[in-house]
């Protein structure tokens, strides 16, 4: 059985993107602008943004602060938890309020951060556990997330639903069902998940299906692709030609109904 879900209160939309630190550094204005537009266009509730670096006025981010969002969206990021990397969770503060401690850690030595915390929906009072992470390339590292998810009351044995957004750095052969079970989320048949697509990476022709979203709440999950899902053909116009050696991923959105 999946985690017990609170009563239905509409849809929940989730966004995951790893623009990569070098893209953030070299094209920060475009990265920031696209994230801002997607938050509005898709009515995003929660987003995990990976390797989104601090770069002055255009992309400055910080704990609970996204200055370019007109105060609607706030941010919790991994900060100095893993000094070699960074993961951030953005949330719609007009709908959701953090309601637990923020748990943080690394899936590799001082690298590959994860964040897990609980949010309460203002309108319904329901609580969900939100998890964002940048995985290492070591299969099975997601097992380290099982304990913090359970500590927050999520997972198949908990009372709270869970939404998970990550660059998993494991290809399609490492099935989403295994990820879900290893994190204690239950049978993938009871869950909603984003459709697999070739999302990584721009420097290698996009052969890998790394980026995934899983939700234990809601039904009728629908996957959307802000740039498209056709690999290299879907890179945005502002991104340079393929001679530019970078590792940008393609973003993915999952919307679940009756959440």
N, C-alpha and C positions, 0 to 999 in steps of 0.2 A: 504494500500500500504506500502511496505517496503521503507526504506530510499533510496533516489536516489543514485545509484551506478555510479562511474566514468566509463569511457570506459574500455573494457576488456584489460588486460595486462598480462594474464597468471594465474598461480595458486598462492594461498596463503595458507601456512600451519601453523597450530596453535597447540600448545602443552599445556596441563594442567596436573600438578602433585602435589599432597600433600604427600611428603615422611614422614611427621610428624617430629616434632622437635627431638623426641627421636631417631628416625632412623638417622637423620642428625648428632646427637651427637655421637651415638655409631658406626655408619657405614658411616661416612662422606666421606671417600675415595671412597667407592662404589657409593654412591649417586652422588657425583660430577662426577665421571667417566661416569656413565650412562647418566646423563644429557648432558654432553659434546658429547658423542657418538650419542645420539638421535638428537641433533641439526644438526649434519652433515648428519646422515643417512636419516633423513626425510626432509632435507633442510628447516628447520623451519624458518619462518618469525618472529613469536612472540610466546613467552611462558609465562605462569603464573606458578610460582613455589611457593608453600605455605609452611611456617614453615621450610624454608631452612636457617639454622642458621649459624652464623659466628664462625668458628672453626679453626682458624689458617691458615696455608698455603694451606691446601687441599680444604677448602671450604670458604675461605674469600671472601665476596662479599661486595658491597657497591654502593653508588649512581654512576651510569654510569660507573661501572668498574667490569669486570669479568676477573681476571688475567689469568685464565686457558683457555681462549677462543682464544688466539692469536689475540686479538683485534677485531676480526670480530663481536663477540656478546658483546653487552653492556647491562647494567642493570639499571633499575630504581626500587628502592624498597621503602617500606613504612617507613623504618627507625624507628624513635621513635614516629611515629604518634599514634600507638596503642602499648603501651609498653609491653602488654601481648602476642603479636602475630606479625607475619610478613608475608607480601606478596610481591613478586618480579615479575617484568616483564622483560624478556630478549628479545632483538630484534637484528635482523641482520643489523648492522650499515653500511654494504656495499650496502644495498638496501633501508633502511628507515632512516629518520632523524626526531627526535622529533620536533614538530612545534607549540606547544602551551604550556601554563602553565601545570604543573602536578598537578592535583587535587587529594587530598587524604582525607580519613576519616575513621571512625570506624562504623561498623554495630551493635556493642554492646558497653557497657561501657568500654572504653579504651582497646578494644579487637576487633578482626575480621576486619582487615583492607581491604580497597579497594583502588585501584589506577585507574585513568582515565586520558588519555592524547591523543593528536592527533599526528599522524605521517604522513610524506609526503614521497611518493615513489620517489626515485631519477630519475628513468627512465621515469616515466609518469607524475609526478607532482600531482598525485591524493593524496587526504587526507583521512585517516580513523581514527576513534576514537577507541582506544584500552582500554579495561576494564579488570582488573584482580581483583579477590576478594576471600576472605575466609568468607563464610556466617556464621552467628550464626544459632542456631537450631530453631529460631523463624520464622515461616512461614510469608512471606510478607516483610521481611527486605530488599528485593531487590528493594522495592519502593523508598528507599533512594537513589538509583542510577539514578533514572529517571531525576532528576534536573541536576546533573553534566553532564550526557550524553547530555542532551539538551543544556546546556551551551556551550559545545564544538562543537555544530552543528550537533550532531547525533540524532538518533531516527527517527520515521516515519515522523515527521514534519521538520526534518533537511535535510541538503544537503549532509551530509557525511555518509558513511557506518560505521557500528559498528561491531567489533569483541569482544566477551565476553568469558572469560575463568575463571571458578571458581569451587571450592569445595562448592557446594550449601547447603550441610548438610540438604537437604530435599529429601526424597525418591521419587520413581517413581510416587506415587499417587499425588505428587505435580507437576503437569505437566509442561513441558518446555514451553508450550504455555502460561501458566499463568505467568511464569517468564518473558517471552518476553514482554507480554502486560504490566505487572507491571513496567517494565523498559522503556516503551515507544518505543519498537522496532517494534511493529506492529504485524500482523497476522503471526503465526508460519508457515502457509502454504506458505508464501512468503520468508521464511528464510531457511538457511542451519543450521543443528544441528548435533552434534555427536550422534551416536546410544547409547541407554541406555544399561548399563551393570553393573554388581555387582562389585563396585570398592572399597567398604569400609566395614569393616576395618580388618586388619590382626588379631586383638585381639578378634574379634567377629565372625569370619568365613565368612566375606565378604557378608553379606546379603543385603547391602544398595547400591542404585544406585545414588550416590551423585554427581559425577564429570561430568561436562557438558561444552560443547562449543557451542556457537551460533554465526552465522555470518549473517549479513544483506547484505553482498556482495557475489558475485559469484554464482555458480550453481554446480550441480553434486557433492555435498559433499560426501566425502569418509572417513569413520572412520577407524583408525588403532590403534593397541594396542601394545605398545612397549614390555610389559611383557606377553601379552595375555589377554583374557577376560573370563577365566574360574575360577574366584574367587581364592580360596586358592591354587589351582593347578598352578596358574600363578605367584606366588611369586618367585622372583629370587633365584638362587642357593645360593647366598651369605647370604640371609636372614635366620635366625635361625628357628628352628622348631616352631610349634604353641604354645609351652609352653612359648615362649618369649612374654610377654604382651606388645604389642605395638599397634599403630593405623595407620600403614602405609596403604596408598591407592594404587590403581593401576593407572598408567598414561593412558592418552587418547590423540589421535592426530586426528584433522580434517583437511583435505585438500579440498579446494574449487577451482573449475576451473572457467575460464572466470571472474576472479576477477579484 
